[in-house]
């Protein structure tokens, strides 16, 4: 019995010793916030936009790996990239894409924005180019994490206790579409616009209004009209003439086809809603231009806006074209809307006209009308009659 008790005690101690000793001691990975180069605008450190992507902006992370002398160090972008199966190119649903490879003996790693936002379907380890900036990932801000992983290449097991170490970021590399149906009315040194907001955009910030004097349409619009005229004329003359010589039936289809083709192509060449509203600077559907006679004529807060007035930077009695571009809350600015044309007019308040004409009474109600002398005289007469009536009533 005494021997049996001693045997049981030794067995328990041996079992405790085996279970208490770790099979493998994991290391640790720590990193500091990134240092950026090439970013556009002034935003939070972890919010990226399209221009950051086109600029190939880079983030440098300082890191330290302790307690692991070997293994693979990689940076991945996506969701749940700490799971080895999600990093596999054969995963049924990809949620991760490799950004870059580093070394556990180095102290920093540089990552590029195009690699951070590229499509999950990308399997190549080659650096991403600007085409990654055209990846459509959904409307509004998208969320991902950068995962810093250190693992054993034989069995994919993590070699650091803090893995996955991750850094959360958001991005939107798709500029919002412009509003539609833009129209313009006259204001005093301004144009008063109205429009239909774009549908399905969840993070709009501003509408930017751009003006320029009305002038000849730029080459982009001319190309459509010219191509339509030339194609129609040539096709109609050659096909109709040749076919007409051989058979009577060929003459009619040839002439008709030439006329219809030319007319349709010519119409499609003009993108503006109003074909008579043209600008040598503003091109519907094109990015905001720089230089020339471009006038940055104001912006509107996007929330609930369906129109608004430009800044008072235009000249009365001169005709202007106005187009509108939309900005989202990560400062992506989209292409221009259709053009709308209008002519600012001098607008004088009723009381202002009265005092300019020599009136001395104070206060009063103001109604707005174009400043024509006949209208001012009639208005003064009506006001004086009203004042006389009011005095008699008292």
Secondary structure, DSSP 8 states (H G I E B T S, - for coil): -HHHHHHHHHHHHHHHHHHHS-S---BEEEE---EEES--SS--TTEEEHHHHHTT-EEEEEEEEES--S-EEEEEEESSTTSGGGG-TT-SS--EEEEEEE-TT-SEEEEEHHHHHS-TT----S---GGGGG----SS-EEEEEEEEEE-TTT--BSBTT-SEEEEEEEE-S-----EEEEEEE-SSSEEEEEE--SS-S-EEEEEEEEEEB----HHHHHHHHHHHHHHHHHHHHHHHHHHHH-HHHHHHHHHHHHHHHHHHHHHT--SSSTT--BSS--TTS----STT-EEEEEEE-TT-SEEE--S-S-TT-EEEEEEEEEETT--B------EEEE---EEEHHHHHHHTT---------EEE--HHHHHHHHHHHHHHHHHHHHH-
